Amino acid sequence: MLANEQVQEGCCERCGTPVVKKDLTQWFFKITDYAEELLSGLDKLDWPEKTKLMQRNWIGKSVGCEIEFACESGDTFKVFTTRPDTVFGVSYVVLAPEHPLVRKLVSEEQRAAVEAYIENTAKTNEIDRLSSSREKTGVFIGHYAINPVNGEKVPVWAADYVLYSYGTGAVMGVPAHDERDFAFANKYGLPVKKVIENRNGETVLPFCEDGICVNSLQFDGKFGEEARTAITNHLAKLGKGERKVNYRLRDWLVSRQRYWGAPIPVVYCPHCGTVPVPYKDLPVKLPYNVQFEPDGKSPLAKCEEFMHTKCPVCGADATREADTLDTFVCSSWYYLRYADAHNTRAPFDPETVNKMLPVDKYVGGAEHACMHLLYARFFTKALRDMGYLNFDEPFTSLVHQGVILGPDGNRMSKSKGNIVSPDDYVSEYGSDVFRLYLMFGFSYTEGGPWSDDGIRSAAKFLERTERIVLKAKEAKGSAEHGEEEHKLNYVRNNSIKLITRDLENFSFNTAVARLMEYVNALYKYDGCENKDAAFYKECAADLVLLIAPFAPHFAEELWEMLGKRYSVFDQRYPVCDESALVQESIEYAVQVNSKIKTKLMIPEGLAEEEMRALALANDAVRPLVEGKAIKKFIVVPGRLINIIV
C-alpha cells in the first residue's frame, strides 16, 4: 500500500484540496483502491447520518462519461461529465492553467496574457479556486478544439476554477445548463446554446435539471438517463468516450518533513535502490540529538547519525528516508493495540484482536469524520486483505458527544471569562452530583449552556432519593398486594425498561428523568396507610441499582445502608418484568375545556365510545357538559381525556 513516486501534485493532508508539489519525492497510501468499498460500507454502519454524509461527499462518487476532445494541433484531452446529454451544447472548453497543453497550444497573440494568468493563479489558494462564491475568471489561449459529436470548433480557455490534479484537469462549458458556465459565458460573451428543454413548461436558462434533448441531432426527444446512456454509447462507438466512475477521493499523502511522527522505514542504496527496512530491524526509532532550526528543512535530514546506515541487502553505505509519517497513520490503527497492549513481539496478535474487536461503541468528535474515522476504516480493510483481521470495519456504532458551553451560551475560553471549573463544584456538591447534572442537564450528543441552578437541582434530587430509600428500609407492615402495589410495580418495571433503553441510546437526560418519576412513585406509595414493607424494600433496592451508573459513590453508600452485600456493582442490573406492564385499568385525567376536573380508572383496551360514555356519566363531569354541544372528545391513550364544549 505504500508507494514512492516523483510527483507534481498532491493533496492537502488536512482539507484534501489538491496542491502543487514541485520536485518533491512523496509517499502515499493508495486509499483510492478502496473508494467504492469505503462508500458502500457506510450503509451497514450505525453512525450519525450527518457523519456518513460527510464521508460520502468526501469520497465523492460521480458516474458519467469521459469524452475526448481533439485540438486543431492534433493533441487531445479528456473531460469528465455527469451530463453527457448536454454535450451538443458545448460552446467552449476549459483547461486548468497548470495543464501542460495550455503552454503548448497558446497562440503568440495570447501568450503574454496567458503567462500572466498562470503566474497569478499560482498565487491563489486552491480552496479559494474551488469556492462556489468566488467570481470565475479565465483567459482564451488562442486555440480551438473539436466537439466530437457535431464537429463544431469551440474555443479553449484557461480558467483557475479547474485544477489539473482534480479529474482530468479539463471541463466542457455548457452555459445553457450549468450555473457556473452560464455566468462565465455571460462575462466573456460566449455563446449559450440550449440543448435541454423542460418538459413541464417554459425553459428558463440556465436549466440544470433533467429534460428533453433538443438541437441534438438523432438524440432529440430523449429524456434524462435514456439520453445520457444513448449519447455515451454513441461516443464509445466513435472511440471518443466511455462510461466512467470518478471519485473525489485522492491517495493519502503521508510524507511529512518534520521530526515528530514515525520514521518511514526505507533506506536508499546506490546499488539496490529503494529498500524497505527488514522486519527484524523495526521499529526505526527517532534520534534525540537533532537540531531544530528555522531553515525549512527536516530535522532528521540534518542528523548524520540517523541518516547514514547500511543497505540491508548488499551492506553498502546507504541513507535513510528523512520524512516521517503523518500522525493520522498512528491514530488509524492504535485501536487494535488496546486489545493486545503488552505484546512485545508484534503490534498485535491477530487471534486476540479478532476475538475482541471490532469496537461496538465508539465515542468521538464529528470533526474527524473525514480524517481519523475514514483512515481507520481504510486501515482496517487493508489489514483484512493482508490477512491480519477477519472484520472490515473498525467501529460498528458511533456517537458524537456534544459540547458544554459557558453560562453565557458561548464556548468556554479564558478570554471570555466563562470557564466553569469542575473542581469547585465537586468540592461543594461531590462528584456524583456533578456527574448526575452533566447527564441530566444536557443532551449527550448536543450539549448546551452550563447552569448553576441545574446542579443545585441535582443535589436536591439525590437528597430526596436518600430519604425515600431510608424510609423504605424502616418500613413496617405486610399488606396484601393490592391496587397501590400494582401501580408501583408498574412504574418500577416501566422505569427499568425505559432506563435500560435510554442507557443503550446514550439518552442519559431522559434516563435521569425516569429515575425522578420512579422516586415520585415511591413517595406516593410511602403515603399509603397500609404498605407491604418487603415489596417496598425490594422497590427501593431496585432504585439504588438503577441509579448506580449515574451516581456510583452515592449508590454504593445507599446499598450499604440497606444492609446489602458489597458491592452494588457486583449485582445484576434490574430486568423488566413485562407481565407487570399489563394493566387491567389505567388512570386517566379527565379535562373539560383543557382543565382537569377528575380522574378515572378505565379498563385497558376500552373502545373510545365506551370511554366517552364513562367520562360523561361521571359526577364531576356531567354538570359541566349537560345541555351543551360537545365539539371535541380528545383521547390521549393511557394519559388523559379532554372534552371541549
C-alpha positions in Angstrom: 0.0 0.0 0.0 3.0 2.3 0.3 4.1 3.8 -3.0 7.0 6.2 -3.6 6.9 8.5 -6.6 8.1 11.7 -8.1 5.0 13.9 -8.2 3.9 17.2 -9.5 0.7 17.2 -7.4 -0.5 16.0 -4.1 -3.4 16.8 -1.7 -3.6 18.9 1.4 -3.4 16.4 4.3 -6.0 18.4 6.3 -8.6 19.5 3.8 -7.8 17.2 0.8 -7.6 20.0 -1.7 -5.1 19.3 -4.5 -1.9 21.2 -4.2 1.2 21.5 -6.4 4.4 19.9 -5.1 7.4 20.8 -7.1 10.3 18.3 -7.4 9.4 16.6 -4.1 9.5 12.9 -3.5 6.5 11.9 -1.6 4.9 8.8 -0.1 1.3 7.9 -0.5 -1.2 5.2 0.7 -3.3 4.1 -2.2 -6.6 4.7 -0.4 -8.3 5.2 -3.8 -8.3 1.4 -4.4 -10.8 1.2 -1.5 -13.0 4.2 -2.6 -16.0 2.1 -3.6 -15.8 -0.2 -0.6 -15.4 2.8 1.8 -18.5 4.3 0.2 -20.8 1.2 0.2 -19.7 0.1 3.7 -21.3 3.2 5.2 -24.7 1.7 4.7 -24.2 -1.0 7.3 -22.8 1.3 10.0 -24.7 2.6 13.0 -23.3 6.1 12.6 -24.9 9.5 12.7 -26.3 10.2 9.2 -24.5 13.6 9.0 -21.2 11.9 9.5 -21.9 9.2 6.9 -22.9 12.0 4.5 -19.7 13.9 5.1 -17.7 10.7 4.2 -19.9 10.1 1.1 -19.3 13.7 0.0 -15.5 13.4 0.7 -15.3 10.2 -1.3 -17.4 11.9 -4.0 -18.6 9.2 -6.4 -19.7 10.5 -9.8 -21.0 8.3 -12.6 -20.7 9.8 -16.0 -18.9 9.8 -19.3 -15.3 10.7 -20.2 -15.2 12.5 -23.5 -12.2 13.1 -25.7 -11.8 16.4 -27.5 -9.2 16.8 -30.3 -7.4 20.0 -30.8 -6.5 21.6 -34.2 -2.9 20.7 -33.4 -3.7 17.0 -33.2 -3.3 17.0 -29.4 -6.2 15.5 -27.4 -7.6 15.9 -23.9 -10.4 14.4 -22.0 -13.2 15.8 -19.9 -15.4 14.0 -17.4 -19.1 14.9 -17.2 -22.1 13.6 -15.4 -24.3 15.2 -18.1 -23.2 13.8 -21.5 -26.8 14.6 -22.6 -25.6 18.3 -22.8 -22.6 17.7 -25.0 -24.2 19.3 -28.0 -24.5 22.5 -26.0 -20.7 22.9 -25.5 -19.7 26.4 -26.6 -16.2 26.4 -25.0 -13.8 24.1 -23.1 -11.6 25.0 -20.2 -8.1 23.7 -19.2 -6.5 24.2 -15.8 -3.9 26.9 -16.0 -1.2 24.4 -15.0 -2.3 21.9 -17.7 0.7 21.2 -20.0 -1.4 21.8 -23.1 -2.0 25.4 -22.1 1.6 26.5 -22.8 1.9 24.1 -25.7 -1.2 25.4 -27.6 -1.2 29.0 -26.7 -1.0 31.4 -29.7 1.7 34.0 -29.9 -1.0 36.7 -29.7 -2.3 35.3 -26.4 1.0 34.2 -24.9 1.6 37.3 -22.7 -2.0 37.3 -21.3 -1.9 33.5 -20.6 1.5 33.6 -18.9 0.3 36.4 -16.7 -2.8 34.5 -15.8 -0.8 31.3 -15.0 1.5 33.3 -12.7 -1.4 35.0 -11.0 -3.2 31.6 -10.5 -0.1 30.2 -8.8 -0.5 32.7 -6.0 -4.1 31.7 -5.4 -5.1 29.2 -2.7 -6.7 26.0 -4.1 -9.5 26.3 -1.6 -10.3 29.7 -3.0 -10.1 28.5 -6.5 -12.8 25.9 -5.8 -15.0 28.2 -3.9 -18.5 28.4 -5.4 -18.9 32.0 -4.2 -15.8 33.3 -5.9 -16.2 35.0 -9.3 -14.8 32.8 -12.1 -12.1 34.2 -14.3 -10.3 32.9 -17.4 -8.3 33.7 -20.5 -8.6 32.5 -24.1 -5.4 30.7 -25.2 -6.0 31.4 -28.9 -6.6 27.7 -29.9 -9.7 25.6 -30.7 -10.9 22.1 -30.1 -13.4 19.9 -31.9 -16.6 18.8 -30.3 -16.7 15.0 -31.1 -20.5 14.7 -31.5 -21.0 17.5 -34.1 -17.6 18.6 -35.3 -18.0 22.2 -34.2 -14.9 24.2 -33.3 -15.0 25.6 -29.7 -12.5 27.9 -28.1 -10.1 26.6 -25.5 -9.8 28.7 -22.3 -7.6 28.5 -19.3 -9.5 29.2 -16.0 -8.4 28.8 -12.4 -11.7 27.1 -11.2 -10.3 24.0 -12.9 -7.5 22.1 -11.1 -5.1 19.9 -13.1 -4.9 17.4 -10.3 -8.6 17.0 -10.0 -10.4 14.8 -12.5 -8.9 15.2 -16.0 -7.8 18.9 -15.5 -10.3 19.9 -18.2 -14.0 20.6 -18.3 -16.5 21.3 -21.1 -18.5 24.6 -20.9 -22.3 24.2 -21.3 -23.6 27.6 -20.3 -27.3 26.9 -21.0 -27.3 24.0 -18.5 -24.8 24.9 -15.8 -24.9 27.9 -13.5 -21.2 28.4 -13.3 -20.7 28.0 -17.1 -23.7 30.4 -17.6 -22.0 33.1 -15.5 -18.7 32.5 -17.2 -20.2 32.7 -20.7 -22.1 35.9 -20.0 -18.9 37.5 -18.5 -16.9 36.8 -21.6 -19.5 36.9 -24.3 -19.5 33.2 -25.2 -22.5 31.5 -26.9 -25.3 30.0 -24.9 -26.8 27.0 -26.7 -30.0 25.4 -25.4 -30.0 21.6 -25.9 -32.3 20.5 -23.0 -35.9 21.6 -22.6 -38.1 21.5 -19.5 -40.9 19.0 -20.4 -43.1 20.5 -17.7 -43.2 24.0 -19.0 -41.1 27.0 -20.1 -37.3 26.5 -20.1 -35.6 29.3 -18.2 -31.8 29.3 -18.6 -29.7 28.0 -17.1 -31.8 24.9 -16.9 -29.9 22.3 -14.9 -32.4 19.6 -14.4 -33.3 16.5 -16.5 -35.2 17.4 -19.6 -35.8 16.5 -23.3 -32.9 16.7 -25.7 -33.3 19.4 -28.5 -30.8 20.6 -31.1 -29.0 17.3 -30.5 -29.5 15.6 -33.9 -30.6 11.9 -33.6 -31.0 12.2 -29.9 -33.7 14.8 -30.0 -36.7 13.8 -27.8 -34.8 11.6 -25.5 -35.1 12.3 -21.8 -32.7 12.2 -18.8 -30.9 8.9 -18.2 -32.1 7.5 -21.6 -30.4 10.4 -23.4 -27.2 10.1 -21.3 -26.9 6.3 -22.0 -27.6 6.7 -25.7 -25.0 9.5 -26.2 -22.4 7.7 -24.1 -22.9 4.6 -26.3 -22.6 6.7 -29.4 -19.3 8.3 -28.2 -18.0 4.8 -27.4 -18.7 3.7 -30.9 -16.8 6.7 -32.3 -13.9 5.9 -30.0 -14.3 9.3 -28.4 -15.8 8.4 -25.0 -16.7 5.8 -22.4 -18.7 5.4 -19.2 -16.6 6.4 -16.3 -16.9 6.3 -12.5 -14.9 9.1 -10.8 -14.1 9.7 -7.1 -13.2 12.9 -5.5 -11.1 11.0 -3.0 -7.3 11.2 -3.7 -4.5 9.0 -2.5 -3.4 9.7 1.1 -0.2 11.8 1.2 1.6 10.5 4.3 5.0 12.2 4.0 5.9 14.9 6.5 9.0 17.0 6.5 9.2 17.2 10.3 10.6 15.5 13.3 7.6 14.1 15.2 5.9 11.1 13.6 7.0 7.6 12.9 10.1 7.4 10.6 9.3 5.9 7.2 11.2 2.5 7.2 13.1 2.8 4.0 16.7 3.2 3.0 18.2 4.3 -0.3 21.1 2.3 -1.6 23.2 3.4 -4.7 23.2 -0.2 -5.8 19.9 -1.7 -4.7 17.7 1.4 -5.0 14.8 1.9 -2.6 15.0 -0.9 0.1 12.5 -1.5 2.9 13.9 -1.9 6.4 13.7 -5.6 7.4 11.0 -6.6 9.8 13.7 -7.7 12.4 15.1 -4.1 12.5 11.7 -2.4 13.1 10.7 -0.1 14.5 13.0 2.6 13.3 13.4 5.0 16.2 13.7 8.7 16.2 17.1 10.1 17.3 17.3 12.6 20.2 20.4 14.6 19.1 18.6 16.6 16.4 18.9 20.3 15.6 15.7 22.3 15.3 16.4 25.4 13.2 14.0 27.7 11.2 15.6 26.8 7.9 12.6 25.0 6.3 14.5 21.6 6.3 13.6 18.4 8.0 15.5 18.0 11.3 16.1 14.3 10.5 17.8 15.2 7.2 20.5 17.1 9.2 21.1 14.3 11.7 24.2 12.4 10.3 23.9 9.6 12.9 20.3 8.9 11.8 20.7 9.4 8.0 23.7 7.2 7.4 23.2 3.4 7.6 23.9 0.2 5.7 21.9 -1.3 2.9 20.1 -4.4 4.4 20.5 -6.2 1.0 24.1 -5.6 0.0 25.7 -4.0 3.0 26.8 -0.9 1.2 26.6 2.6 2.6 23.1 3.9 2.3 20.9 6.7 3.6 17.6 6.7 5.4 14.3 8.3 4.3 14.2 11.7 6.2 10.4 12.1 6.0 8.2 10.9 8.9 4.6 9.5 8.6 1.5 11.6 9.1 0.4 11.2 12.7 -3.0 10.1 11.4 -1.3 6.9 10.4 -0.8 6.0 14.1 -4.3 7.0 15.1 -5.7 4.9 12.3 -4.6 1.6 13.8 -3.9 2.1 17.5 -7.4 0.9 18.5 -6.1 -2.6 17.6 -3.2 -2.1 20.1 -5.6 -1.7 23.0 -6.7 -5.3 22.7 -3.1 -6.5 23.0 -1.3 -3.7 24.7 1.5 -5.7 26.3 2.6 -7.6 23.2 6.4 -7.1 22.8 6.7 -9.3 19.7 4.3 -7.6 17.3 1.9 -4.6 17.1 -1.0 -7.0 18.0 -1.9 -10.7 17.8 -4.5 -11.3 15.1 -6.2 -14.1 17.1 -6.6 -11.8 20.1 -7.9 -8.8 18.2 -10.3 -10.9 16.1 -11.9 -12.2 19.3 -12.3 -8.8 20.9 -13.0 -6.4 18.0 -14.4 -4.6 16.2 -15.3 -1.8 18.6 -19.0 -2.0 19.3 -19.4 1.6 20.5 -17.1 4.5 19.7 -17.5 7.9 21.2 -15.7 10.8 19.4 -16.0 14.2 17.8 -17.5 14.8 14.4 -14.5 16.9 13.4 -12.6 13.8 12.5 -15.3 12.4 10.2 -13.2 12.6 7.0 -9.7 12.1 8.6 -9.3 9.8 11.5 -12.6 7.9 11.1 -12.1 7.5 7.3 -8.5 6.5 7.6 -9.2 3.9 10.4 -11.8 2.3 8.1 -9.2 2.2 5.3 -6.5 0.7 7.5 -9.0 -2.0 8.8 -9.9 -3.0 5.2 -6.3 -3.1 4.1 -5.2 -5.2 7.1 -8.1 -7.5 6.4 -6.9 -8.1 2.9 -3.4 -8.7 4.2 -4.8 -11.5 6.4 -4.4 -9.8 9.8 -8.1 -9.2 10.5 -11.3 -11.0 9.9 -13.6 -7.9 10.1 -13.7 -4.9 7.8 -15.0 -2.0 9.9 -13.2 -0.7 13.0 -16.2 0.9 14.7 -19.6 -0.6 14.2 -21.5 2.1 16.2 -20.5 5.7 16.6 -21.8 8.5 18.9 -20.6 12.1 18.7 -20.6 14.0 22.1 -21.9 17.5 22.4 -20.1 20.5 23.9 -21.0 22.0 27.2 -20.9 25.8 26.8 -20.3 28.5 29.3 -23.2 30.1 31.2 -23.4 32.8 28.5 -24.0 30.2 25.8 -20.6 30.6 24.2 -17.7 28.1 24.1 -15.7 28.3 27.3 -12.5 30.3 27.0 -10.2 32.3 29.3 -10.6 35.4 27.1 -14.4 35.3 27.6 -14.1 34.6 31.3 -16.9 31.9 31.1 -14.9 28.8 32.1 -16.6 26.5 34.6 -14.2 24.7 36.9 -15.4 21.2 37.8 -13.2 21.2 40.9 -15.2 24.0 42.6 -18.5 22.1 42.1 -17.0 18.8 43.1 -15.7 20.4 46.3 -19.1 21.8 47.2 -21.5 19.1 46.0 -19.4 16.0 45.4 -18.5 14.2 42.2 -21.8 12.3 42.0 -23.9 15.4 41.9 -21.6 16.9 39.3 -21.8 13.7 37.2 -25.6 13.5 37.6 -26.1 17.1 36.4 -23.9 16.5 33.4 -26.1 13.6 32.5 -29.5 15.3 33.3 -28.8 18.9 32.2 -27.6 18.2 28.7 -28.4 16.0 25.7 -25.3 13.9 25.4 -25.0 14.5 21.6 -25.9 18.2 21.7 -24.5 19.7 24.9 -25.7 23.2 26.0 -25.0 26.1 28.3 -24.0 25.5 32.0 -26.4 26.4 34.8 -25.8 26.6 38.5 -29.5 26.1 39.1 -29.3 22.8 37.4 -26.5 21.4 39.7 -28.5 22.5 42.8 -31.5 20.6 41.5 -29.4 17.5 41.0 -28.2 17.8 44.6 -31.7 18.1 45.9 -32.8 15.0 43.9 -30.1 12.9 45.4 -31.0 14.1 48.9 -34.7 13.2 48.2 -33.6 9.8 46.9 -31.6 9.1 50.1 -34.6 10.0 52.3 -37.0 7.6 50.4 -34.6 4.7 50.5 -34.1 5.1 54.2 -37.9 5.4 54.7 -38.3 2.1 52.8 -35.6 0.5 55.0 -37.6 1.4 58.1 -41.0 0.5 56.7 -43.3 -1.9 58.6 -46.3 -3.9 57.6 -47.4 -6.8 55.4 -50.4 -5.6 53.5 -51.7 -7.8 50.7 -50.6 -7.0 47.2 -53.4 -4.6 46.1 -54.0 -1.7 43.8 -51.3 0.6 45.2 -48.7 -2.2 45.0 -49.8 -2.9 41.4 -49.4 0.8 40.5 -45.9 1.0 42.0 -44.8 -2.3 40.4 -45.9 -0.9 37.0 -43.8 2.3 37.5 -40.9 0.2 38.7 -40.8 -2.1 35.7 -41.6 0.6 33.2 -38.7 2.6 34.7 -36.4 -0.4 34.4 -37.4 -0.9 30.8 -37.1 2.7 29.7 -33.9 3.5 31.6 -32.2 0.4 30.1 -33.2 1.6 26.7 -32.1 5.1 27.3 -28.7 4.0 28.6 -28.1 2.0 25.4 -29.1 5.0 23.3 -26.9 7.5 25.3 -30.1 9.3 26.3 -28.9 10.0 29.8 -31.0 13.0 30.4 -34.3 11.1 29.8 -33.0 8.2 31.9 -32.5 10.5 34.9 -36.0 12.0 34.3 -37.4 8.5 34.6 -35.5 8.0 37.8 -37.2 11.1 39.1 -40.6 9.7 38.1 -39.8 6.5 40.0 -38.8 8.3 43.1 -42.1 10.3 42.9 -43.9 7.0 42.7 -42.1 5.7 45.8 -43.0 8.8 47.8 -46.7 8.4 46.7 -46.6 4.8 47.9 -44.9 5.8 51.1 -48.0 7.9 51.9 -50.3 4.8 51.9 -51.6 3.7 55.3 -51.1 0.0 54.6 -47.9 -0.9 52.9 -46.2 -4.2 52.0 -42.8 -3.5 53.7 -41.0 -6.4 51.9 -42.2 -5.2 48.5 -41.4 -1.6 49.4 -37.8 -2.5 50.3 -37.5 -4.5 47.1 -38.5 -1.5 45.1 -36.1 0.8 46.9 -33.2 -1.7 46.3 -34.1 -1.6 42.6 -33.9 2.2 42.7 -30.4 2.0 44.1 -29.3 -0.4 41.4 -30.9 1.8 38.7 -29.2 4.9 40.0 -25.7 3.3 40.4 -24.4 4.1 36.8 -25.4 7.8 37.3 -24.2 8.3 40.9 -21.8 5.4 41.7 -20.4 6.5 45.1 -23.9 7.6 46.3 -25.4 4.2 45.2 -22.6 2.3 47.0 -23.4 4.1 50.2 -27.1 3.5 50.0 -26.5 -0.2 49.2 -24.5 -0.5 52.4 -27.2 1.4 54.3 -29.8 -1.2 53.1 -27.6 -3.9 54.6 -26.8 -5.4 51.2 -23.6 -7.3 50.3 -20.7 -5.3 48.9 -20.7 -4.1 46.1 -23.7 -2.6 44.3 -21.7 -3.1 41.1 -21.4 -6.9 41.7 -25.2 -7.1 41.4 -27.2 -7.9 38.4 -28.8 -4.8 36.9 -32.6 -4.9 37.2 -34.5 -6.6 34.4 -38.0 -5.6 33.4 -40.9 -8.0 34.2 -43.0 -7.5 31.1 -46.0 -9.1 32.8 -46.1 -6.2 35.3 -46.7 -3.8 32.4 -50.0 -5.3 31.5 -52.6 -3.0 33.2 -56.2 -4.1 33.8 -57.1 -0.4 34.3 -55.4 2.8 33.5 -55.8 6.1 35.3 -56.9 8.9 33.0 -57.0 12.6 33.9 -60.4 13.9 32.6 -60.4 17.5 31.4 -63.2 19.8 30.4 -62.0 22.6 28.2 -58.4 21.6 29.0 -58.9 21.9 32.8 -58.6 18.8 34.9 -61.9 18.0 36.7 -61.4 14.4 37.9 -59.5 11.2 37.4 -61.0 7.9 36.2 -59.7 4.3 36.2 -60.6 3.0 32.7 -60.2 -0.7 31.7 -57.4 -1.2 29.2 -58.5 -1.7 25.6 -61.9 0.0 26.1 -63.3 1.5 22.8 -63.5 5.3 22.5 -67.3 5.3 22.5 -67.3 3.4 25.8 -64.7 5.8 27.3 -66.9 8.7 26.2 -69.9 7.2 28.0 -67.9 6.7 31.2 -66.5 10.2 31.2 -69.8 11.9 30.5 -71.6 10.0 33.2 -69.0 10.9 35.9 -70.5 13.0 38.7 -67.7 15.7 38.4 -68.1 16.0 34.6 -71.9 15.6 34.0 -73.0 19.0 35.4 -70.3 20.8 33.2 -71.5 19.3 29.9 -75.2 18.8 30.3 -77.2 20.7 27.7 -74.1 21.7 25.8 -72.8 20.6 22.4 -69.6 18.6 22.7 -67.3 20.0 19.9 -64.4 17.6 20.5 -63.7 14.5 22.5 -60.0 14.0 22.7 -58.3 10.9 24.0 -54.5 10.7 24.6 -54.1 6.9 25.1 -53.0 6.0 28.6 -53.0 9.6 29.9 -56.0 11.9 29.5 -59.4 12.7 28.1 -60.2 16.2 27.1 -63.8 17.3 26.5 -64.3 20.5 24.5 -67.7 22.1 24.9 
